[in-house]
Amino acid sequence: DVESAVGAGRIRVIDIGGGLPVNFGSEEVKPQYGDYSHILKKSAPTLFSNPKRTIVTEYGRSVSAKAAWAVCAVEYVKKSGDGLDIAVVQAGADLFMRTCYCPQNFPLRVSTHHKFDGKMLVGAKPESANGLSETFRVKGSLDGTHDYIRAESQVTIAGPLCFGGDKIAEEILLPELREGDFVVVHDAGANTLSTFSRHCSRTAPPVYGYFRSVGGDVKVVLLKSNETIEHVLSFWEEV
């Protein structure tokens, strides 16, 4: 007990470090900050015994992780001989460095969306997908129909970088992906742009924010422009 040695009331601030985990498994926000405070007070009540003492902490990635998601277009799909589809998208270890290098520690959820209207795709067993998709066809699209229900397949979501570990998700069941469809990477608001990698001299993407106006309309605003080739070249000139 430090105060027993230096005198009661001498310690005015205690920094307990920080970092709060994020629930990457669903949209649910947990643990809540209130839960963290309650557990801390229960586990270490003496921290709060002096009302004049300030306890300092920080919540790390939990502050912003669920505040953003990334949208990547599928550039092409490669069919492997063992039934695995490899969908190559526009971002990988450049933007999702932690997930690609340490997937067991930093897995991210992905969802798949139709290339024409962005509606979420639904997976079904291969034998039933064709029949079900008839009820999910919408007239008036570029090709006359949309098919939202597709046969499930084993898919790896791969990035554009030139090494085998550039994978956002590996061998997961997803609705069949096609060129032009979209992959949404959820909970992408932390440790993405802040750790962006210059490997392969990729340009960082733009960042948009959105909100609902008083009238109910959704407004989209540009928060950060995409990088240009000139930005990348200037980075290497300064090294």
C-alpha positions in Angstrom: 0.0 0.0 0.0 1.7 3.1 -1.3 -0.3 5.5 0.8 0.6 3.8 4.0 4.2 4.6 3.2 3.9 8.1 1.9 0.8 9.3 3.8 -2.9 9.2 3.1 -4.2 11.5 0.4 -0.8 11.9 -1.3 -1.9 10.0 -4.4 -4.3 12.2 -6.3 -4.3 10.4 -9.7 -4.0 6.7 -10.6 -3.6 5.7 -14.2 -4.8 2.1 -14.5 -4.0 1.7 -18.2 -6.8 0.7 -20.4 -8.0 -1.0 -23.5 -11.5 -2.5 -23.6 -12.3 -5.4 -25.9 -14.9 -5.3 -28.7 -17.6 -7.8 -29.5 -16.7 -8.6 -33.1 -19.2 -11.5 -33.3 -22.4 -9.4 -33.7 -23.8 -5.9 -33.8 -24.3 -5.9 -30.0 -22.1 -3.4 -28.2 -20.5 -5.2 -25.3 -19.0 -4.9 -22.8 -20.7 -1.6 -22.0 -18.7 1.1 -20.3 -21.1 1.0 -17.3 -20.4 -2.7 -17.0 -16.7 -2.1 -16.9 -17.1 0.6 -14.2 -19.3 -1.7 -12.1 -16.8 -4.6 -12.3 -13.9 -2.3 -11.5 -15.6 -0.9 -8.5 -16.5 -4.3 -7.3 -13.1 -5.9 -7.9 -10.9 -3.0 -6.6 -13.1 -0.9 -4.2 -10.0 0.7 -2.6 -9.3 2.6 -5.9 -12.5 4.6 -5.2 -12.1 5.0 -1.4 -10.8 8.6 -1.7 -13.4 10.9 -3.4 -10.6 13.4 -4.2 -8.6 10.8 -6.2 -9.0 10.7 -10.0 -8.9 7.3 -11.7 -7.7 7.5 -15.3 -8.3 4.9 -18.0 -8.9 4.7 -21.7 -11.2 2.5 -23.8 -9.0 1.9 -26.8 -10.6 0.5 -30.0 -14.0 0.0 -28.3 -14.6 3.8 -28.7 -14.7 3.7 -32.5 -14.6 0.1 -33.7 -18.4 -0.2 -34.3 -18.7 3.3 -35.7 -17.6 2.3 -39.2 -17.8 -0.4 -41.8 -15.9 -0.8 -45.1 -17.4 -1.6 -48.5 -15.3 -3.5 -51.0 -16.3 -4.5 -54.5 -15.6 -8.0 -55.7 -13.1 -7.6 -58.6 -13.2 -11.2 -59.6 -13.8 -14.7 -58.2 -11.4 -17.6 -58.7 -12.7 -21.1 -58.6 -10.3 -23.6 -57.0 -10.3 -27.3 -57.8 -11.4 -28.3 -54.3 -14.6 -26.3 -54.3 -13.2 -23.1 -52.7 -14.2 -19.8 -54.2 -11.6 -17.0 -53.7 -13.2 -13.6 -54.0 -10.7 -10.8 -54.5 -11.7 -7.4 -53.2 -10.2 -3.9 -53.1 -8.8 -4.0 -49.6 -6.8 -6.4 -47.5 -3.8 -6.3 -45.3 -3.2 -2.7 -46.3 -6.4 -1.6 -44.4 -7.0 -4.7 -42.2 -3.5 -5.4 -41.1 -4.3 -6.9 -37.7 -7.0 -9.2 -39.2 -4.8 -10.5 -42.0 -1.7 -11.0 -39.9 -3.4 -12.3 -36.7 -6.8 -13.6 -37.8 -7.3 -15.7 -34.7 -7.0 -12.6 -32.5 -8.7 -10.0 -34.7 -11.5 -11.7 -36.8 -13.9 -9.4 -38.5 -17.5 -10.1 -39.7 -18.3 -9.8 -43.3 -21.7 -9.7 -45.1 -22.3 -9.9 -48.9 -24.5 -7.6 -51.0 -25.9 -7.5 -54.5 -24.0 -5.5 -57.0 -27.1 -3.7 -58.4 -28.9 -2.4 -55.3 -26.7 -3.3 -52.3 -29.3 -5.6 -50.7 -27.9 -8.3 -48.5 -27.5 -11.7 -50.2 -28.9 -14.8 -48.4 -27.3 -18.2 -48.5 -29.2 -21.4 -49.0 -28.2 -25.1 -49.5 -27.3 -25.6 -53.2 -30.2 -27.9 -53.9 -32.8 -25.4 -52.7 -31.2 -22.1 -53.8 -32.6 -22.1 -57.3 -36.2 -22.7 -56.2 -36.1 -20.2 -53.4 -34.5 -17.4 -55.5 -37.6 -17.2 -57.7 -39.5 -15.6 -54.8 -36.7 -13.0 -54.3 -36.6 -11.7 -57.9 -37.4 -8.0 -58.4 -38.3 -6.6 -61.9 -36.7 -3.5 -63.3 -33.0 -4.0 -62.6 -30.3 -3.8 -65.3 -30.6 -7.5 -66.2 -34.4 -7.7 -65.5 -34.1 -9.6 -62.2 -32.2 -9.7 -59.0 -31.4 -12.9 -57.3 -30.8 -12.4 -53.6 -30.8 -16.0 -52.5 -27.8 -18.0 -53.8 -26.3 -21.3 -53.1 -23.8 -21.3 -50.2 -20.2 -21.9 -51.0 -16.9 -22.1 -49.2 -15.4 -18.6 -49.7 -12.1 -16.9 -48.9 -12.1 -13.1 -49.1 -8.7 -12.1 -50.4 -7.1 -8.7 -50.7 -5.1 -7.2 -53.6 -1.6 -7.4 -52.1 1.0 -9.8 -53.4 1.3 -12.4 -50.6 -0.6 -15.4 -49.6 -1.7 -14.1 -46.2 -3.7 -11.2 -47.6 -7.1 -12.7 -46.5 -9.8 -10.9 -44.6 -11.8 -14.1 -44.0 -10.8 -17.7 -44.9 -12.9 -20.6 -45.9 -16.3 -19.4 -44.5 -19.8 -20.2 -45.8 -21.2 -17.3 -47.8 -23.8 -16.9 -50.6 -22.1 -17.4 -53.9 -20.2 -14.2 -54.9 -20.0 -12.8 -58.4 -17.9 -10.0 -59.9 -19.3 -6.6 -58.9 -21.0 -7.7 -55.7 -20.1 -6.0 -52.5 -18.4 -7.3 -49.4 -19.0 -5.3 -46.2 -16.5 -5.6 -43.5 -18.1 -4.7 -40.2 -16.6 -3.1 -37.0 -13.9 -1.4 -39.1 -13.7 1.8 -37.2 -10.5 1.1 -35.3 -7.0 0.0 -36.2 -7.7 0.3 -39.9 -6.8 3.7 -41.4 -4.7 4.4 -38.3 -2.5 1.4 -39.2 -2.7 1.6 -43.0 0.2 -0.1 -44.7 2.3 1.2 -47.6 3.0 -2.4 -48.7 2.5 -2.4 -52.5 2.1 1.4 -52.4 -1.7 1.2 -52.1 -3.7 4.4 -51.8 -5.9 4.8 -48.7 -9.6 4.9 -49.4 -12.0 7.8 -48.8 -14.1 8.0 -45.6 -17.7 9.1 -45.6 -20.0 9.8 -42.8 -23.8 9.7 -42.8 -26.6 10.9 -40.7 -30.4 11.3 -40.8 -31.6 14.9 -41.2 -34.5 16.4 -39.3 -36.7 15.7 -42.3 -35.8 12.0 -42.2 -33.5 11.9 -45.3 -30.1 10.2 -45.0 -27.3 12.7 -45.7 -23.8 11.5 -46.8 -20.8 13.7 -46.3 -17.1 13.3 -47.2 -14.9 13.2 -44.1 -11.6 12.3 -45.7 -10.7 12.2 -49.4 -9.1 9.2 -51.0 -5.4 9.3 -51.4 -3.9 10.0 -54.8 -0.8 8.6 -56.5 0.9 11.9 -55.6 0.2 11.3 -51.9 1.9 7.9 -52.2 4.9 9.2 -54.1 5.4 12.0 -51.6 5.4 9.5 -48.8 8.3 7.6 -50.4 10.1 10.9 -51.1 10.1 11.7 -47.4 11.6 8.3 -46.3 
